Amino acid sequence: LISSHLINLESESVVAISHDKKLYIDIPVRASLTNGNFEIRKTGNHKEINGQVCYQWRVKDTKRNTEIAYWVYEERFDFFESLLRLLNRTELSLSVFKDIPENGNYFPMLTEERTLLRKDKLRMAVVEINEANLNPRLFEIPSNYSQARR
């Protein structure tokens, strides 16, 4: 685990937290990050992730020297559209996912971004999804963490 993100859908704010360094930083929310110039392949490749059969969608962006592999499964989560609308303005791989045609009922369990020469750039994985009422203290930044400077 390199970082965690606290996402507030109501205030449309995102905070990244580095637990090792005991730092946090507000992530700026900008306009969409994509240039819309990419190739999409919804492959037949599949594997099981967290008990779900996931299918691979690959997106290649030669201008950015990037290929992103999404491992998705078909599931409608009420929160995901709002989450994606906010995070697509903070994270390239989610901005690209938003632009994939017919993605409405699909959820990415694993996202792997690499250069075109296959060097790892980013990996995001959903570890677990549970519906529950959470203690609001889970969303507080610990008092011994400092705000990082840009």
Long-range contacts (C-beta under 8 A, 24 or more apart in sequence): 6-139, 6-141, 7-83, 7-86, 7-87, 8-139, 9-79, 9-82, 9-83, 9-86, 12-86, 14-86, 14-87, 14-90, 15-141, 17-141, 17-145, 18-148, 21-148, 22-142, 22-144, 22-145, 22-146, 23-145, 23-146, 23-147, 23-148, 24-141, 24-145, 24-146, 24-147, 24-148, 25-147, 25-148, 25-150, 27-90, 28-90, 29-86, 29-89, 29-90, 30-89, 30-90, 31-89, 32-88, 32-89, 32-95, 32-98, 33-88, 33-89, 33-91, 33-92, 33-95, 34-92, 34-95, 34-96, 34-98, 34-99, 35-61, 35-63, 35-64, 36-99, 37-61, 37-63, 38-96, 38-99, 40-100, 40-101, 47-71, 49-73, 49-109, 49-110, 49-125, 50-109, 50-126, 50-127, 50-128, 50-129, 52-109, 54-109, 54-110, 57-100, 59-96, 59-100, 60-116, 61-96, 62-116, 64-92, 65-115, 65-116, 66-92, 66-113, 66-114, 66-115, 66-116, 66-121, 67-113, 67-114, 67-115, 67-116, 68-93, 68-96, 68-97, 68-111, 68-112, 68-113, 68-114, 69-110, 69-111, 69-112, 69-113, 69-114, 70-97, 70-100, 70-108, 70-110, 70-111, 71-108, 71-109, 71-110, 71-111, 71-112, 72-103, 72-106, 72-107, 72-108, 72-109, 73-106, 73-107, 73-109, 74-105, 74-106, 74-107, 75-105, 75-106, 75-107, 76-105, 77-107, 77-129, 80-107, 93-122, 93-124
